[in-house]
């Protein structure tokens, strides 16, 4: 118990003394996770609506690939992107390895299958009557997608929440691609790993608390929107 008390005392001290360094880490975490979530949702949700509504040959194979992507080990995705962005790799001339841009890219690759899979599942659960009504509207695809998104709004917000949860908690791929460089690519998850490795448990706990606050704030807002969306008519 004394050990835990010392850890939490150190955590409070860290929050009080970290100053601008913690602020920079938190800001980069929010920016990278926010951009990756926004891009992942912008791609994944429309794709999920198309997949959920679709009736075409190969749909099952595509859905399988989406499900595989949802469970893809992040370190493998990070390794794949690393090979692409390495100086001798095909995208090496871009010179974006170990930058926030590369971190966003790898997180988008992790985010898209989550957004698509959760959305497709919500769309596929529509009742036969709802599907018949949608078919009777004879809407162009963009307009049809908007109507379907409104119809399955709780599922869409769940997809956004799951996507954000995936990227904001990611550490393996981000560590491989970003390198955890202080002041440049260090985010909360990689900072927690760094502090834990050096047995600075108080700092690690403090960073974890900040990460939990961010996750709770975002997902709390999305949950409110989810239940509010159930009353949209």
KANORWO-V437941 format. One record per helix or strand of 3 or more residues. SS is the DSSP state (H for helix, E for strand). FROM is the first residue (numbers start at 1). TO is the last residue. Records with the same first field share a line. If there is no record, write none. Layout:
BEGIN
SS->FROM-TO, FROM-TO
END
This chain:
BEGIN
H->2-17, 20-53, 59-70, 74-85, 92-94, 100-124, 128-137, 141-151, 153-168, 172-178, 188-197, 201-229
END
